[in-house]
Amino acid sequence: MQLLGKCSVGADLNGIDDMTFNPNPEMPTLIVAYQDGALCVFDCTTMSLHFRQPDVFAHNLACSSDGHSLVVGSSQGSIDVFEFDYDHEGRVTLTPIYRVSNTSDELIRGVAFSLDGRRFVDIAGQQARVWAPACLVRKQAGKFESSTRDSTNPSILLPTTSTVLGSEIEDVQISSPLVVSANGGYVVAGRDNGDVVLFSADTGKEVGVLYQHSRGASIVSVVLCDSTKLALSADDSGRVIGADISTPQYSTVAAEPTLAPTCIVLDRRFNGAIVSLLPNATGDRLLVCGRSVIELWKIPSGRVLATQESILGLAPAPESAVSRARSPEPVDTGSSLEGIKNVATTPASTIRSSFQHPGNPEWFVVVTDSLAHVHAWADFAQITSSEGISLARNRERGDVEEISTSVLSEARQTTQLPKKSTGVSSYLFGSGFVIELHRQSIPRAQPRLYIWPAAAFDPSLSGSRVDPTTEPHFEGISPAVLALLGFSGPSTLVFLDVNLWVCSTELQSQAISAATARDGKLGVPARFAARRSSSSSIAPPSSAKRHFFALSDWRAAGGEVRCTLAKPSSSTAPRSTSRDVVFANGKGVVVVKGGLEFSESVSAPQADATSDHLRSLGKSSQGSAYGMPFNWQVVSGSMRRRTSNW
């Protein structure tokens, strides 16, 4: 443990990103990459500085096994290959012989040479690339010739070469949710370069680009109107495009489908950022939801029928005032409507979400915080009163939840959550009911699952407080849910958990069947439906099944996983009982077939055990690839799979 010496270039170079030794015993050198961009070569015997190259900004270093070459991956996305040499004073120097320039400025996370030194590998983003430049193949004669090389051949002196990575290799990703066609044959998604793309739901192959937004515009929402064969998409600049996709290639599943040119029928801009699009069942209305404004458009003309603004205390504005604030009007050649017929308002600060009414196709629902308002698709008329329907989510009935500081902060204190639930919700539709995944706008707050029967959105309940249907499993599995994927059967809910496992659970509420038979027709008030469910027997321990896990590389740049269940089609009829799962992966999609046929029974930890587990892992990200830590309790001997498809 004797100190041999110190390699130093002065106090001005503080911080080291990486360092490596040259493995050639005839060249005992240490290569050091400093954080200010300097690349230095030291003699390991004398500790003296032999060579210094500024502005390299090396983040990773690797020497070839013979000690001839050095590959450098920079923090700015470029890769440099140097050759070791001597100057006229006998000091070791570095001569550049190859360069890869990356215009995306993406950090090089790792570099390594192959054993023979003729190739090197780098890791950038979520990809590993293998390089074989000709300069690494040349023979070198003289003092540094390896015993494995033929020293009788003359040295081949090649000039420094350079490769530029830029527009020819685009880092394009799917940026919108995945949408499956009604026949189950195709998946439509938007990319962050403006493309709206059609994929085969059976093979995952790209069929083609349906149409394009402006280059560089990221698609935020895509919807399909299967009744009118329209695809509608919105980008981050507020532009909405609709295209007619009523082609045989779209409606027919073929072994090698082709794509015919599409016809653009709608192209206009929304006056603000778009959060989501919602079409009605007949495909002649489109609800364009912004952060503070919602507009109802007539399709395909794009005429604005009504506008709703989510500002506290806003009174109905005169038509002239709204005409100045709403989106610019397109030229309407097929509509006899003149101007805006209705102006709706809501007494809330922010529009949270909107969805099709589960019991009446002529209505839709707008949920603001904990208030639901029912509107008509025809003209945006508000069916409920201004008070709306109050959704009594759990933990809002006078309860105050305390979160341990091991989850929220380092301090030994507790934080009280507000009784009023504010957050973001996503919805999944069953037969006569809606499942809500609600995330509160509180750091580290656990998500909550709720089942709302169609009768909960009965307009006659305006001013009332309605309760969700009691579901035995939701209390335990809610902290594990990252996203709702769909239904594999009438009561089998499929979801993605926070550890990226595709899981499912059976809905056991007695009110589900009642909601399908009666509540879906708005024949039973929601307050009575909730009363029936609350009188059921004590719920068994929360349980689920996990089937397979998604790869972490399928996550987008923001960490989210875009996935959905593929609908059964004629070509997949033999496997209709086990639906495929589609994931977005970069610019394409991955279709996992037969994944639900494997299962392993798991149960959620008890409430006390979950709290202890969260407290123990509150300061660590271990145990979860995304979101809160959560560990299932595996039921021993429960692993099942259908061997016919494996």
C-alpha positions as CSV (number, residue, x, y, z in Angstrom):
1,M,0.0,0.0,0.0
2,Q,3.0,2.3,-0.6
3,L,2.2,5.5,-2.4
4,L,4.1,5.5,-5.7
5,G,3.4,9.0,-6.8
6,K,0.8,11.5,-8.0
7,C,-0.2,12.3,-11.6
8,S,-1.2,16.0,-11.6
9,V,-1.5,18.8,-14.1
10,G,-2.4,21.6,-11.7
11,A,-5.3,22.7,-9.6
12,D,-7.2,24.1,-12.7
13,L,-8.3,20.6,-13.7
14,N,-10.7,19.4,-11.0
15,G,-12.9,16.4,-11.6
16,I,-12.2,13.2,-13.6
17,D,-14.7,11.5,-15.8
18,D,-12.7,8.4,-16.7
19,M,-9.3,6.9,-16.8
20,T,-7.6,3.8,-18.2
21,F,-4.2,2.1,-18.3
22,N,-2.5,1.2,-21.6
23,P,-2.1,-2.6,-21.4
24,N,1.1,-2.6,-23.4
25,P,4.0,-3.1,-20.9
26,E,6.4,-1.3,-23.3
27,M,4.2,1.8,-22.9
28,P,3.3,2.2,-19.2
29,T,1.0,5.1,-19.4
30,L,-2.2,6.3,-17.7
31,I,-4.8,8.1,-19.8
32,V,-7.1,10.5,-17.9
33,A,-10.2,12.4,-19.1
34,Y,-10.9,15.6,-17.1
35,Q,-14.2,17.2,-16.8
36,D,-13.1,20.5,-18.3
37,G,-12.5,18.6,-21.6
38,A,-8.8,17.9,-21.4
39,L,-7.4,14.4,-22.3
40,C,-4.0,13.7,-20.7
41,V,-1.4,11.0,-20.9
42,F,0.9,10.3,-17.9
43,D,4.0,8.2,-17.6
44,C,3.2,5.6,-14.8
45,T,6.8,5.3,-13.8
46,T,7.8,9.0,-13.5
47,M,4.2,10.4,-13.0
48,S,5.1,13.1,-15.6
49,L,2.7,14.5,-18.1
50,H,3.5,13.4,-21.7
51,F,0.6,14.7,-23.7
52,R,-2.4,16.9,-23.2
53,Q,-5.3,17.4,-25.7
54,P,-7.9,20.1,-24.8
55,D,-11.6,20.2,-25.7
56,V,-12.0,16.4,-26.1
57,F,-14.7,16.1,-23.4
58,A,-14.1,12.4,-23.0
59,H,-16.7,10.6,-21.0
60,N,-15.6,7.0,-21.5
61,L,-12.1,5.6,-22.5
62,A,-11.0,2.2,-23.7
63,C,-7.7,0.8,-24.9
64,S,-7.3,-2.0,-27.3
65,S,-5.7,-5.2,-25.9
66,D,-2.5,-4.6,-27.9
67,G,-2.1,-1.1,-26.6
68,H,-2.1,0.5,-30.1
69,S,-5.4,2.3,-30.1
70,L,-7.6,4.4,-27.8
71,V,-11.3,4.9,-28.3
72,V,-13.0,7.9,-26.7
73,G,-16.7,8.5,-26.2
74,S,-17.5,12.1,-25.5
75,S,-20.3,13.7,-23.5
76,Q,-21.3,15.5,-26.7
77,G,-22.1,12.4,-28.7
78,S,-18.9,12.1,-30.7
79,I,-16.5,9.2,-30.8
80,D,-12.7,9.6,-31.5
81,V,-10.1,6.9,-32.1
82,F,-6.5,7.7,-31.4
83,E,-3.3,5.9,-32.1
84,F,-0.5,5.8,-29.5
85,D,2.9,7.1,-30.8
86,Y,6.1,8.8,-29.7
87,D,7.3,12.3,-30.5
88,H,10.9,13.3,-31.3
89,E,11.6,13.6,-27.5
90,G,10.4,10.1,-26.7
91,R,7.1,11.1,-25.1
92,V,3.9,9.2,-25.7
93,T,1.4,11.1,-27.8
94,L,-2.0,10.5,-29.3
95,T,-2.7,10.9,-33.0
96,P,-6.4,11.0,-34.2
97,I,-7.1,8.4,-36.9
98,Y,-10.9,8.2,-36.9
99,R,-13.9,10.3,-35.8
100,V,-17.7,9.8,-35.5
101,S,-19.6,13.0,-35.2
102,N,-23.1,12.8,-33.8
103,T,-25.3,15.9,-34.4
104,S,-27.9,14.8,-31.8
105,D,-25.4,15.6,-28.9
106,E,-26.4,12.3,-27.2
107,L,-24.1,11.2,-24.4
108,I,-21.9,8.2,-25.2
109,R,-22.5,5.9,-22.1
110,G,-19.8,3.3,-22.8
111,V,-17.1,2.1,-25.2
112,A,-15.1,-1.1,-25.5
113,F,-12.7,-2.8,-28.0
114,S,-13.0,-6.2,-29.4
115,L,-10.3,-8.7,-28.5
116,D,-8.5,-8.3,-31.8
117,G,-8.7,-4.5,-31.7
118,R,-10.3,-4.3,-35.1
119,R,-13.8,-3.3,-33.9
120,F,-15.2,-1.3,-31.1
121,V,-18.7,-0.9,-29.5
122,D,-20.3,2.1,-28.1
123,I,-23.6,2.6,-26.2
124,A,-25.7,5.7,-26.9
125,G,-29.2,6.1,-25.6
126,Q,-30.8,2.6,-25.8
127,Q,-28.7,1.2,-28.6
128,A,-25.3,-0.5,-28.9
129,R,-23.4,0.1,-32.2
130,V,-20.5,-1.9,-33.6
131,W,-17.9,-0.1,-35.6
132,A,-15.2,-1.5,-37.9
133,P,-13.2,1.4,-39.4
134,A,-10.5,0.5,-41.9
135,C,-7.9,2.4,-39.9
136,L,-7.9,-0.3,-37.2
137,V,-7.1,-3.0,-39.7
138,R,-3.8,-1.5,-40.9
139,K,-0.5,-3.1,-39.9
140,Q,2.0,-1.3,-37.8
141,A,5.7,-2.0,-37.9
142,G,8.3,-1.0,-35.4
143,K,8.6,-0.9,-31.7
144,F,4.8,-1.4,-30.9
145,E,4.3,-4.3,-33.2
146,S,2.3,-7.0,-31.4
147,S,3.6,-10.6,-31.6
148,T,0.3,-11.7,-33.2
149,R,0.7,-9.4,-36.2
150,D,2.8,-9.8,-39.3
151,S,5.7,-7.3,-38.9
152,T,7.0,-8.1,-42.4
153,N,4.2,-6.2,-44.1
154,P,4.8,-2.4,-44.5
155,S,2.7,0.0,-42.6
156,I,-0.4,1.3,-44.4
157,L,-0.7,5.0,-43.6
158,L,-4.4,6.0,-43.9
159,P,-5.6,9.6,-43.4
160,T,-7.9,10.5,-40.6
161,T,-11.5,9.6,-41.6
162,S,-14.7,10.9,-40.2
163,T,-18.3,9.7,-40.1
164,V,-21.3,12.0,-39.4
165,L,-24.4,10.7,-37.7
166,G,-27.3,13.1,-38.3
167,S,-30.3,13.2,-40.5
168,E,-29.6,9.9,-42.1
169,I,-30.0,8.2,-38.7
170,E,-33.0,9.9,-37.0
171,D,-33.8,9.1,-33.4
172,V,-37.5,9.0,-34.1
173,Q,-40.0,7.7,-31.5
174,I,-43.7,7.1,-31.2
175,S,-45.0,10.0,-29.2
176,S,-48.8,9.3,-29.1
177,P,-50.9,6.5,-27.5
178,L,-51.4,3.4,-29.6
179,V,-54.9,3.0,-31.2
180,V,-56.2,-0.3,-32.5
181,S,-58.7,-0.4,-35.4
182,A,-62.2,-1.8,-34.8
183,N,-61.5,-5.0,-36.8
184,G,-58.3,-5.6,-34.7
185,G,-56.1,-5.8,-37.8
186,Y,-54.1,-2.5,-37.5
187,V,-52.5,-0.2,-35.0
188,V,-52.2,3.5,-35.6
189,A,-49.7,5.8,-33.8
190,G,-48.0,9.2,-34.3
191,R,-44.3,9.9,-34.1
192,D,-42.3,12.9,-32.9
193,N,-41.3,13.7,-36.5
194,G,-44.9,14.4,-37.6
195,D,-45.7,11.0,-39.2
196,V,-49.0,9.1,-38.5
197,V,-48.1,5.5,-39.2
198,L,-50.1,2.3,-39.8
199,F,-48.8,-1.0,-38.3
200,S,-50.0,-4.5,-38.7
201,A,-51.4,-5.7,-35.4
202,D,-50.6,-9.3,-36.3
203,T,-46.9,-9.0,-37.3
204,G,-46.0,-5.6,-35.9
205,K,-44.6,-4.5,-39.2
206,E,-45.0,-1.0,-40.5
207,V,-47.5,-0.9,-43.3
208,G,-46.8,2.7,-44.2
209,V,-47.2,6.4,-43.3
210,L,-50.9,7.4,-43.6
211,Y,-50.1,11.1,-43.7
212,Q,-47.7,13.7,-42.2
213,H,-47.9,16.8,-40.1
214,S,-45.1,19.4,-40.4
215,R,-41.6,18.1,-40.0
216,G,-40.5,18.2,-36.4
217,A,-44.0,18.4,-35.0
218,S,-44.6,15.7,-32.3
219,I,-47.9,13.9,-32.5
220,V,-49.7,14.0,-29.1
221,S,-53.0,12.3,-29.8
222,V,-54.4,9.9,-32.5
223,V,-58.0,8.6,-32.7
224,L,-59.9,6.5,-35.1
225,C,-63.5,7.0,-36.2
226,D,-64.2,3.5,-37.5
227,S,-67.8,4.4,-38.5
228,T,-66.6,7.0,-41.0
229,K,-63.1,5.5,-41.6
230,L,-61.4,8.7,-40.4
231,A,-58.0,9.0,-38.7
232,L,-57.6,12.2,-36.6
233,S,-54.4,13.4,-35.1
234,A,-53.1,16.4,-33.2
235,D,-49.5,17.6,-32.8
236,D,-47.8,19.8,-30.1
237,S,-48.3,23.0,-32.2
238,G,-52.1,22.7,-32.0
239,R,-52.6,21.4,-35.5
240,V,-55.3,18.8,-36.1
241,I,-55.4,16.7,-39.3
242,G,-58.1,14.3,-40.4
243,A,-57.7,11.8,-43.2
244,D,-60.0,9.4,-45.0
245,I,-58.6,5.9,-44.6
246,S,-61.6,4.0,-46.0
247,T,-59.4,1.8,-48.3
248,P,-59.5,-2.0,-48.8
249,Q,-56.0,-2.1,-47.3
250,Y,-57.2,-0.6,-44.1
251,S,-60.4,-2.8,-43.7
252,T,-58.9,-6.1,-44.8
253,V,-56.2,-8.0,-43.0
254,A,-53.8,-9.3,-45.5
255,A,-50.6,-11.4,-45.2
256,E,-48.6,-8.5,-46.7
257,P,-50.8,-5.4,-46.5
258,T,-50.1,-2.4,-48.6
259,L,-51.2,1.2,-48.1
260,A,-53.0,3.3,-50.6
261,P,-52.7,7.1,-50.6
262,T,-55.0,8.8,-48.0
263,C,-57.2,11.9,-48.6
264,I,-56.9,14.8,-46.1
265,V,-60.4,16.0,-45.2
266,L,-59.5,18.2,-42.2
267,D,-56.5,20.5,-41.5
268,R,-56.8,23.3,-39.0
269,R,-55.3,24.7,-35.8
270,F,-56.6,24.8,-32.3
271,N,-55.9,28.0,-30.4
272,G,-53.6,26.4,-27.8
273,A,-51.9,23.2,-26.7
274,I,-54.0,20.1,-27.3
275,V,-54.2,17.4,-24.5
276,S,-56.5,14.9,-26.2
277,L,-59.1,14.2,-28.9
278,L,-62.4,12.5,-28.4
279,P,-64.7,11.6,-31.3
280,N,-68.3,10.5,-30.9
281,A,-69.7,7.1,-32.0
282,T,-71.1,8.4,-35.3
283,G,-67.9,10.2,-36.3
284,D,-69.5,13.6,-37.0
285,R,-68.3,15.3,-33.8
286,L,-64.8,15.8,-32.3
287,L,-64.1,17.1,-28.8
288,V,-60.7,18.9,-28.8
289,C,-59.4,19.2,-25.2
290,G,-56.8,21.8,-24.3
291,R,-55.3,22.8,-21.0
292,S,-57.9,25.5,-20.3
293,V,-60.3,25.3,-23.2
294,I,-62.5,22.6,-24.8
295,E,-64.0,23.0,-28.3
296,L,-66.6,20.9,-30.0
297,W,-66.0,20.6,-33.7
298,K,-68.2,19.4,-36.5
299,I,-66.5,16.7,-38.6
300,P,-65.3,16.8,-41.3
301,S,-65.8,20.5,-41.8
302,G,-64.0,21.5,-38.6
303,R,-66.5,24.1,-37.7
304,V,-66.5,25.1,-34.0
305,L,-69.9,24.4,-32.6
306,A,-69.2,25.5,-29.0
307,T,-66.5,26.4,-26.6
308,Q,-66.0,25.7,-22.9
309,E,-63.5,27.5,-20.8
310,S,-62.3,26.3,-17.4
311,I,-61.9,29.5,-15.5
312,L,-63.3,30.0,-12.0
313,G,-66.4,32.0,-12.0
314,L,-66.6,32.5,-15.7
315,A,-70.1,33.4,-16.9
316,P,-71.4,32.6,-20.4
317,A,-69.7,34.9,-22.8
318,P,-71.5,36.7,-25.6
319,E,-71.1,35.1,-29.1
320,S,-68.9,38.0,-30.3
321,A,-66.5,37.7,-27.4
322,V,-66.1,33.9,-27.9
323,S,-65.6,34.4,-31.6
324,R,-62.5,36.4,-30.9
325,A,-61.1,33.8,-28.4
326,R,-61.9,30.6,-30.1
327,S,-59.8,28.8,-32.8
328,P,-59.9,30.4,-36.3
329,E,-62.8,29.2,-38.4
330,P,-62.1,27.1,-41.5
331,V,-64.0,27.5,-44.8
332,D,-67.2,25.3,-44.4
333,T,-68.7,24.2,-47.6
334,G,-71.0,21.5,-46.3
335,S,-72.6,22.9,-43.1
336,S,-75.6,25.2,-42.7
337,L,-74.7,26.1,-39.1
338,E,-73.8,29.8,-38.6
339,G,-71.4,30.8,-35.8
340,I,-71.4,29.2,-32.4
341,K,-74.7,28.0,-31.1
342,N,-73.8,27.3,-27.5
343,V,-71.2,28.5,-25.1
344,A,-70.7,26.2,-22.1
345,T,-68.9,27.0,-18.8
346,T,-67.8,25.0,-15.9
347,P,-67.0,26.2,-12.3
348,A,-63.6,24.6,-12.1
349,S,-60.0,25.7,-12.4
350,T,-58.7,23.1,-14.9
351,I,-60.3,20.6,-17.3
352,R,-59.1,17.2,-16.2
353,S,-60.5,14.6,-18.5
354,S,-63.4,13.8,-20.8
355,F,-64.9,10.5,-22.1
356,Q,-67.9,9.0,-23.8
357,H,-70.9,8.5,-21.6
358,P,-71.1,4.8,-20.8
359,G,-74.9,4.6,-20.9
360,N,-75.9,7.0,-23.7
361,P,-74.0,7.4,-27.0
362,E,-75.5,10.9,-27.5
363,W,-73.7,12.3,-24.4
364,F,-70.2,12.7,-23.2
365,V,-68.8,13.5,-19.7
366,V,-66.3,16.1,-18.6
367,V,-64.7,15.5,-15.2
368,T,-63.2,18.5,-13.4
369,D,-61.5,17.5,-10.2
370,S,-64.3,15.5,-8.5
371,L,-67.2,17.0,-10.4
372,A,-68.7,15.3,-13.5
373,H,-70.7,17.3,-16.1
374,V,-72.8,15.6,-18.8
375,H,-73.0,17.3,-22.2
376,A,-74.8,16.5,-25.5
377,W,-72.7,15.7,-28.6
378,A,-75.2,17.5,-30.8
379,D,-74.4,21.1,-29.6
380,F,-72.4,20.9,-26.3
381,A,-75.5,21.6,-24.3
382,Q,-75.0,20.9,-20.6
383,I,-77.4,18.2,-19.5
384,T,-76.5,18.4,-15.8
385,S,-76.9,21.5,-13.7
386,S,-74.0,23.8,-13.0
387,E,-73.4,22.0,-9.7
388,G,-72.6,18.8,-11.6
389,I,-72.3,15.3,-10.0
390,S,-69.9,15.0,-7.2
391,L,-67.7,11.8,-7.4
392,A,-67.0,10.5,-3.9
393,R,-63.6,9.0,-4.4
394,N,-62.1,7.0,-1.5
395,R,-60.0,9.0,1.0
396,E,-62.2,12.0,0.4
397,R,-65.0,11.2,2.9
398,G,-63.5,13.4,5.7
399,D,-60.4,11.3,5.9
400,V,-56.9,12.8,6.2
401,E,-54.1,10.7,5.0
402,E,-50.6,11.0,6.5
403,I,-47.5,10.1,4.5
404,S,-44.3,9.2,6.3
405,T,-41.4,11.5,5.7
406,S,-39.3,8.6,4.5
407,V,-41.4,8.7,1.4
408,L,-41.7,12.4,1.0
409,S,-38.6,13.9,2.5
410,E,-35.7,13.4,4.9
411,A,-37.3,15.3,7.7
412,R,-39.1,13.5,10.6
413,Q,-42.5,15.0,10.0
414,T,-45.8,14.1,8.4
415,T,-47.7,15.8,5.7
416,Q,-51.5,15.9,5.5
417,L,-53.1,15.5,2.1
418,P,-56.0,17.8,1.2
419,K,-59.4,16.3,1.3
420,K,-60.3,17.5,-2.1
421,S,-58.8,15.3,-4.8
422,T,-57.0,17.0,-7.6
423,G,-55.1,15.1,-10.2
424,V,-55.2,13.3,-13.5
425,S,-57.4,10.4,-14.4
426,S,-57.6,7.9,-17.2
427,Y,-60.7,5.8,-18.0
428,L,-61.4,2.3,-19.3
429,F,-64.8,1.2,-20.4
430,G,-66.5,-2.0,-19.6
431,S,-70.1,-3.1,-20.3
432,G,-72.2,-0.5,-18.5
433,F,-69.4,0.8,-16.2
434,V,-66.2,2.8,-16.3
435,I,-62.9,2.1,-14.5
436,E,-61.0,5.1,-13.4
437,L,-57.3,5.3,-12.6
438,H,-56.8,8.5,-10.6
439,R,-53.5,10.0,-9.7
440,Q,-53.5,12.8,-7.2
441,S,-51.4,15.9,-7.7
442,I,-49.3,15.1,-4.7
443,P,-45.7,13.9,-4.7
444,R,-45.4,10.1,-4.2
445,A,-49.2,9.7,-3.7
446,Q,-50.4,6.3,-4.6
447,P,-52.8,5.9,-7.6
448,R,-56.4,4.8,-6.9
449,L,-58.8,2.6,-8.9
450,Y,-62.5,3.1,-9.0
451,I,-65.5,1.5,-10.8
452,W,-68.3,3.9,-11.7
453,P,-71.5,2.4,-13.0
454,A,-73.2,4.2,-15.9
455,A,-76.0,5.3,-13.5
456,A,-73.4,7.4,-11.6
457,F,-73.5,9.8,-14.5
458,D,-77.3,10.1,-14.6
459,P,-78.1,13.8,-15.2
460,S,-80.9,13.6,-12.7
461,L,-78.2,13.3,-9.9
462,S,-77.0,16.8,-10.4
463,G,-76.0,18.3,-7.1
464,S,-75.7,14.8,-5.5
465,R,-72.7,12.9,-4.3
466,V,-72.4,9.4,-5.8
467,D,-70.2,6.5,-4.6
468,P,-68.1,4.2,-6.7
469,T,-68.9,0.5,-6.8
470,T,-67.0,-1.5,-4.2
471,E,-64.4,-3.8,-5.8
472,P,-62.7,-6.2,-3.4
473,H,-59.3,-6.2,-5.2
474,F,-58.9,-2.5,-5.9
475,E,-57.8,-1.4,-2.4
476,G,-54.7,-3.7,-2.5
477,I,-53.7,-3.6,-6.1
478,S,-54.2,0.2,-6.8
479,P,-50.6,1.1,-5.7
480,A,-49.2,-1.4,-8.3
481,V,-51.1,0.0,-11.3
482,L,-49.2,2.0,-13.8
483,A,-51.6,2.0,-16.7
484,L,-54.9,0.3,-17.7
485,L,-54.6,-1.8,-20.9
486,G,-58.1,-3.2,-21.5
487,F,-60.3,-6.3,-20.9
488,S,-59.3,-9.8,-21.9
489,G,-62.8,-11.0,-21.0
490,P,-66.1,-9.6,-19.7
491,S,-64.6,-9.1,-16.2
492,T,-60.8,-9.6,-16.6
493,L,-59.0,-6.3,-16.3
494,V,-55.5,-6.2,-17.8
495,F,-53.0,-3.6,-16.5
496,L,-49.4,-2.7,-16.5
497,D,-47.8,-2.5,-13.0
498,V,-45.1,-0.2,-11.8
499,N,-42.4,-2.9,-12.3
500,L,-43.5,-3.2,-16.0
501,W,-45.3,-6.5,-15.6
502,V,-48.4,-7.1,-17.6
503,C,-51.0,-8.3,-15.0
504,S,-54.7,-9.0,-14.8
505,T,-57.3,-9.3,-12.1
506,E,-60.9,-10.6,-12.0
507,L,-63.5,-8.0,-11.1
508,Q,-65.6,-9.6,-8.4
509,S,-68.0,-6.9,-7.5
510,Q,-71.7,-8.0,-7.5
511,A,-72.6,-4.7,-8.9
512,I,-70.8,-5.3,-12.2
513,S,-73.4,-7.7,-13.5
514,A,-76.1,-5.4,-12.2
515,A,-74.5,-2.5,-14.0
516,T,-74.4,-4.4,-17.2
517,A,-78.1,-5.3,-17.0
518,R,-79.7,-2.2,-15.5
519,D,-77.3,0.6,-14.7
520,G,-76.1,0.7,-18.3
521,K,-79.6,1.8,-19.2
522,L,-79.7,4.5,-16.5
523,G,-82.5,2.6,-14.8
524,V,-80.9,2.5,-11.3
525,P,-79.6,5.6,-9.5
526,A,-75.9,5.3,-8.7
527,R,-76.5,5.9,-5.0
528,F,-78.6,2.7,-4.9
529,A,-76.0,0.7,-6.9
530,A,-73.4,1.7,-4.4
531,R,-75.6,0.7,-1.6
532,R,-76.1,-2.8,-3.0
533,S,-72.4,-3.3,-3.4
534,S,-71.6,-2.1,0.1
535,S,-73.7,-4.8,1.6
536,S,-71.7,-7.6,0.1
537,S,-69.6,-9.9,2.1
538,I,-66.1,-9.1,3.3
539,A,-63.7,-9.0,0.4
540,P,-61.0,-11.7,0.1
541,P,-57.3,-10.6,0.0
542,S,-56.5,-8.6,-3.1
543,S,-55.1,-10.9,-5.8
544,A,-54.0,-10.8,-9.4
545,K,-52.1,-12.7,-12.0
546,R,-48.9,-11.5,-13.6
547,H,-48.1,-12.8,-17.1
548,F,-44.9,-11.3,-18.6
549,F,-42.8,-8.2,-18.2
550,A,-42.1,-5.4,-20.7
551,L,-38.5,-4.5,-21.4
552,S,-37.3,-1.3,-19.9
553,D,-35.9,-0.4,-23.3
554,W,-39.5,0.0,-24.6
555,R,-40.0,3.1,-22.4
556,A,-40.1,6.4,-24.1
557,A,-37.7,9.2,-23.3
558,G,-40.0,10.5,-20.6
559,G,-40.1,7.0,-19.0
560,E,-43.7,6.2,-20.0
561,V,-44.6,2.9,-21.6
562,R,-47.1,3.1,-24.5
563,C,-49.0,-0.1,-24.9
564,T,-52.5,-1.5,-25.5
565,L,-54.4,-4.7,-26.0
566,A,-54.9,-5.8,-29.6
567,K,-58.5,-6.6,-30.4
568,P,-59.3,-10.1,-31.7
569,S,-59.5,-10.3,-35.5
570,S,-60.5,-12.9,-38.0
571,S,-56.9,-14.0,-38.5
572,T,-56.5,-14.5,-34.7
573,A,-59.8,-16.2,-34.0
574,P,-58.2,-19.4,-32.6
575,R,-56.3,-17.2,-30.1
576,S,-59.2,-14.9,-29.3
577,T,-59.3,-16.0,-25.7
578,S,-55.7,-14.8,-25.2
579,R,-55.3,-11.3,-26.6
580,D,-52.0,-9.9,-27.9
581,V,-50.3,-6.9,-26.3
582,V,-48.8,-4.2,-28.4
583,F,-45.9,-2.0,-27.2
584,A,-44.3,1.0,-28.8
585,N,-40.6,0.5,-29.2
586,G,-38.8,3.5,-30.6
587,K,-40.3,4.3,-34.0
588,G,-42.0,0.9,-34.3
589,V,-44.2,-1.5,-32.3
590,V,-43.7,-4.9,-30.7
591,V,-46.5,-7.4,-30.6
592,V,-46.3,-10.0,-27.8
593,K,-48.4,-13.0,-28.7
594,G,-49.6,-15.6,-26.2
595,G,-48.2,-13.6,-23.3
596,L,-51.5,-13.8,-21.3
597,E,-51.4,-17.6,-21.6
598,F,-48.7,-17.7,-19.0
599,S,-49.8,-16.8,-15.5
600,E,-48.5,-16.7,-12.0
601,S,-50.9,-15.9,-9.1
602,V,-49.8,-13.0,-6.9
603,S,-51.4,-11.1,-4.0
604,A,-51.0,-7.6,-2.8
605,P,-49.2,-7.0,0.5
606,Q,-51.5,-6.2,3.4
607,A,-51.9,-2.5,4.2
608,D,-49.5,-2.5,7.1
609,A,-46.9,-4.5,5.2
610,T,-47.2,-2.1,2.2
611,S,-46.6,0.9,4.4
612,D,-43.6,-0.7,6.1
613,H,-42.3,-1.7,2.7
614,L,-42.7,1.8,1.3
615,R,-41.0,3.3,4.3
616,S,-38.1,1.0,3.9
617,L,-37.7,1.8,0.2
618,G,-38.8,5.4,0.2
619,K,-35.3,6.7,-0.3
620,S,-34.4,4.1,-2.9
621,S,-35.5,3.5,-6.5
622,Q,-34.9,-0.2,-6.1
623,G,-37.9,-2.6,-6.6
624,S,-39.5,-0.5,-9.3
625,A,-38.6,0.4,-12.8
626,Y,-41.1,3.3,-12.8
627,G,-43.2,4.8,-10.1
628,M,-43.6,3.7,-6.5
629,P,-41.9,0.5,-5.2
630,F,-44.2,-2.4,-5.1
631,N,-43.5,-6.1,-4.6
632,W,-46.2,-8.8,-5.2
633,Q,-46.4,-11.8,-2.9
634,V,-46.2,-14.9,-5.1
635,V,-48.6,-17.7,-4.5
636,S,-46.5,-20.9,-4.4
637,G,-47.2,-23.5,-7.0
638,S,-49.5,-21.2,-9.0
639,M,-47.5,-20.9,-12.2
640,R,-49.5,-22.0,-15.2
641,R,-49.0,-21.9,-19.0
642,R,-50.6,-23.4,-22.1
643,T,-47.9,-25.4,-23.7
644,S,-49.6,-25.6,-27.0
645,N,-48.5,-22.1,-28.0
646,W,-45.0,-22.2,-26.4
